[in-house]
Amino acid sequence: MKKEKFYQDLITGKFTSMVRETVKGQILSSSKEVFNIIKPLTAQDPGVEQFWVIFLDSKNKVIGISMMFKGSITATAVYPRELIKKVLSTNAVSIVCCHNHPSGNPTPSRPDIDLTFQLIIALTSIGVTIHDHMVVGDGRFFSMADDGLIARLNRKYDEQWNSI
């Protein structure tokens, strides 16, 4: 019975505000830490894609966490302009993007990678770093930073910028 209550509380988002408050000021240093924060947040509505952002200060301490966008079972629209507004209002120096795949497969899609590159372009131009874009599903995660994808996208940005 207690287990059922726990899962009901998890799905209804009862723990969301607790997680947000508990991690404020915490230094993030690994993808596993990010996953442990994001997993209960995305459990709130696992049947639709949710795009969460963790806002960090210059020492990688958590300033705040927001669900920026929510979509359908297969996609969510992410608006860089709205993300930039939130980054500026929080005075974040860097961010970690996270979203869930309701299918359960945490492998990033081509649109996920393209979006990450678009966000790198937008945020780098205002001096904000994307440390990671994590995709979660079925209790697993894919970290674009751990995979080296964030570094490759940053190199691509640098090459394009330097070719102008």
Buried (B, 14 or more C-beta within 10 A) or exposed (E): EEEEEEEEEBBEBBBBEEBBEEBEEBEBEEBEBBBEBBBBBBBBBBEBBBBBBBBBBEEBBBBBBBBBBBBEEEEBEBEBEEBBEBBEEBEBBBBBBBBBBBEEEBEBBEEBBEBBBEBBBBBBEEEBBBBBBBBBBEEBBBBBBBEEBBEEBBEEBEEEEEEE
